Amino acid sequence: MLMLILGVLLFTLVHLYPCFAPAHRARLRERLGENRYKGCFSLLLLVAIALIIAGWRSLYPMPLYFLPSWGPMAVQGLMPLALILFFAGQGPNHFRRWLRHPQLLGVLIWCGTHLLVNAEARSLVLFGGLGVWAIVSIIWISLRDWGQVPRPEANWQGTLVTLALGLAAYTLLIFWGHGWLTGIALY
């Protein structure tokens, strides 16, 4: 469990660092240079993801609560939306124009739906921890940027690309990726 907790903590802290320490981040970026800073940031995230995957796979599921009977249906309906919103965080699309934080909302939906079908301790650590990170990020960024950041431009081509990427990722995860990443095949 320690490896999973460390992975979630590292992932969360690396992502929250720019929000809560902008002056330190600016100094570090200046000292290291843009490319080295991004390289270090990416390396830390890769380590966090590796810890999360290894920690998840090393744990035996320990049930903590009873699952709702409608959980699997909710996951099937909400996961495509979660992945579409996740991809909506980049590029000129209408999701990004209409919603302030589509990528973080996608992560939050992903976390919530997975807690509807996974009642074990490792799920609570992973999805609960990343869900809390998403909520803190949404609140922090909203307070910081309120009224200062204009709505981004949008076009229908970008929106269609976002939809296609989200649905393609959903299809890949269902038929191949989920089993490969987690050891839990969906089909």
ZIDA-V18443 format. One record per pair of residues at least 24 apart in sequence whose ideal C-beta (glycine too) atoms are under 8 Angstrom apart, sorted by the first residue. I is the first residue (numbers start at 1). GAP is how many residues later the second one is. If there is no record, write none. Layout:
i = {I,I}
gap = {GAP,GAP}
This chain:
i = {1,1,1,1,1,2,3,3,3,3,4,4,4,4,4,4,4,4,4,5,5,5,6,6,7,7,7,7,7,7,7,7,8,8,8,8,8,8,9,10,10,10,10,11,11,11,11,11,11,12,12,12,12,14,14,14,14,15,15,16,16,16,16,19,19,19,19,20,52,53,53,55,56,56,56,56,57,57,59,59,61,61,61,61,61,62,62,62,63,63,64,64,64,64,65,66,67,67,67,67,68,70,71,71,72,74,74,75,75,75,75,78,78,78,79,79,79,79,79,80,80,80,81,81,82,82,82,82,82,83,83,83,83,83,83,83,84,84,84,84,84,85,85,86,86,86,87,87,87,87,88,88,91,91,91,92,92,92,92,92,93,93,93,93,93,93,94,94,94,94,95,95,96,96,97,97,97,97,100,100,100,101,101,101,101,104,104,104,104,105,105,107,107,107,108,108,108}
gap = {54,58,120,121,124,53,48,51,52,55,47,48,51,52,54,55,118,121,122,50,120,124,45,49,41,42,43,44,45,46,47,48,40,44,117,118,121,122,120,34,37,38,41,34,37,38,41,119,122,117,118,120,121,27,30,31,34,118,122,117,120,121,124,118,121,122,125,120,74,128,129,67,66,70,126,127,125,126,62,63,57,59,60,61,62,58,59,60,56,57,55,56,57,60,54,53,49,50,51,52,48,46,45,46,45,39,42,38,39,41,42,31,34,35,30,31,34,91,94,86,87,90,25,28,24,25,27,28,31,27,82,83,84,86,87,90,78,79,81,82,83,24,81,24,80,83,75,78,79,82,74,78,67,70,71,60,61,62,63,66,61,62,65,66,68,69,60,62,64,65,64,67,56,58,54,55,56,57,38,41,42,36,37,40,41,30,33,34,37,29,33,24,26,27,26,27,30}
